[in-house]
C-alpha cells in the first residue's frame, strides 16, 4: 500500500521504515504539498501492522515538519516545503546549487517557509 514494503526481519523498526518510505516519496515529489495521507487505521490495515506503528511513523513526519495534522482531519503534506540541491554545509545565499551525490538520489537541503532559519538535510 502506498508503495511501502515492510521488512519484518530488518534492524530498522517498522515505524521507521514507514517514515523513511513516506519521506522519500514526499522529497521526490510523488506526494505533493497539501495532499492528504491515508488515515492511520487505513494504512495500518493495508500494511498489516498495528495502528500504533503507523502513528509513530506519522509522529516522526510531523516532528520533522513534513506533514501537518489536525484532529478529525487527514494528515497532509506541509505546504511550505521547498527542496534545494546542496548539502548541510551549503549556505542558502552562496549560490552554490550543485547537489552532493551521496548515493542514488543525492542529497538535498529542504526547509519550511514557516521556519526560514531551520535547514534539514535528507
C-alpha positions as CSV (number, residue, x, y, z in Angstrom):
1,X,0.0,0.0,0.0
2,X,1.3,3.5,-1.0
3,X,4.5,1.8,-2.3
4,X,5.6,0.8,1.2
5,X,7.2,-2.6,1.6
6,X,7.9,-3.6,5.1
7,X,10.7,-6.0,6.0
8,X,9.9,-7.6,9.3
9,X,13.4,-9.1,9.7
10,X,15.2,-5.7,9.3
11,X,17.1,-4.0,12.0
12,X,15.1,-0.8,11.2
13,X,11.8,-0.7,13.1
14,X,8.6,-0.9,11.1
15,X,7.6,2.7,12.1
16,X,11.0,4.0,10.8
17,X,10.6,2.0,7.6
18,X,7.2,3.6,7.0
19,X,8.6,7.1,7.9
20,X,11.5,6.7,5.5
21,X,9.3,5.5,2.7
22,X,6.9,8.3,3.0
23,X,9.6,10.9,3.5
24,X,11.4,9.6,0.3
25,X,8.1,9.9,-1.7
26,X,7.5,13.4,-0.3
27,X,11.0,14.6,-1.2
28,X,10.7,13.0,-4.7
29,X,7.5,14.9,-5.3
30,X,5.4,11.8,-5.6
31,X,3.3,13.0,-2.7
32,X,2.5,16.7,-3.3
33,X,2.2,19.5,-0.8
34,X,-1.3,19.6,0.6
35,X,-2.0,16.1,-0.4
36,X,-3.7,14.0,2.3
37,X,-2.1,10.9,3.6
38,X,-4.3,7.8,4.4
39,X,-5.7,7.6,7.9
40,X,-3.6,5.7,10.3
41,X,-6.2,3.0,10.6
42,X,-6.4,2.6,6.8
43,X,-2.6,2.5,6.3
44,X,-2.1,0.1,9.2
45,X,-4.7,-2.3,7.8
46,X,-3.2,-2.1,4.3
47,X,0.3,-2.8,5.6
48,X,-0.8,-5.5,8.1
49,X,0.7,-3.7,11.0
50,X,-0.6,-2.0,14.2
51,X,-2.1,1.5,14.2
52,X,0.4,2.5,16.9
53,X,3.2,1.7,14.4
54,X,1.7,4.0,11.8
55,X,1.0,6.7,14.4
56,X,4.7,6.6,15.4
57,X,5.7,7.0,11.7
58,X,3.3,9.9,11.3
59,X,4.7,11.5,14.5
60,X,8.2,11.3,13.0
61,X,7.0,13.0,9.9
62,X,5.2,15.7,12.0
63,X,8.2,16.3,14.2
64,X,10.4,16.8,11.1
65,X,7.9,19.2,9.6
66,X,6.9,17.0,6.6
67,X,3.2,16.8,7.5
68,X,0.6,18.7,9.4
69,X,-2.0,17.0,11.5
70,X,-5.3,18.2,12.9
71,X,-7.7,16.1,14.9
72,X,-10.7,15.0,12.8
73,X,-8.9,15.9,9.5
74,X,-6.5,13.9,7.4
75,X,-2.8,14.4,7.9
76,X,-1.4,16.4,4.9
77,X,2.0,17.1,3.4
78,X,3.2,20.5,4.6
79,X,2.5,23.3,2.0
80,X,5.8,25.3,2.6
81,X,8.3,22.5,2.0
82,X,11.0,23.5,-0.5
83,X,13.9,21.5,-1.9
84,X,17.2,22.9,-2.8
85,X,20.1,20.8,-4.1
86,X,23.1,21.0,-1.8
87,X,24.4,19.7,1.4
88,X,24.3,20.7,5.1
89,X,27.4,22.9,4.7
90,X,26.0,24.9,1.8
91,X,24.6,28.3,2.8
92,X,21.4,29.5,1.1
93,X,23.0,32.7,-0.1
94,X,26.2,31.2,-1.6
95,X,24.5,30.5,-4.9
96,X,26.1,27.0,-4.9
97,X,23.3,24.8,-6.3
98,X,25.4,21.7,-7.1
99,X,24.0,18.6,-5.3
100,X,26.3,16.4,-3.3
101,X,25.8,13.0,-4.7
102,X,25.7,10.7,-1.7
103,X,24.0,7.6,-3.3
104,X,21.4,7.1,-5.9
105,X,19.2,10.1,-5.1
106,X,21.9,12.6,-4.0
107,X,21.4,14.9,-1.0
108,X,19.2,17.9,-0.7
109,X,18.6,20.7,1.7
110,X,15.0,21.2,2.5
111,X,13.4,23.9,4.5
112,X,10.0,25.1,5.6
113,X,8.7,28.5,4.7
114,X,7.2,28.8,8.2
115,X,10.7,28.1,9.7
116,X,13.0,30.0,7.4
117,X,16.0,29.8,9.8
118,X,15.9,26.0,10.0
119,X,17.5,23.7,7.4
120,X,17.2,20.0,7.3
121,X,19.2,17.5,5.2
122,X,17.9,14.4,3.6
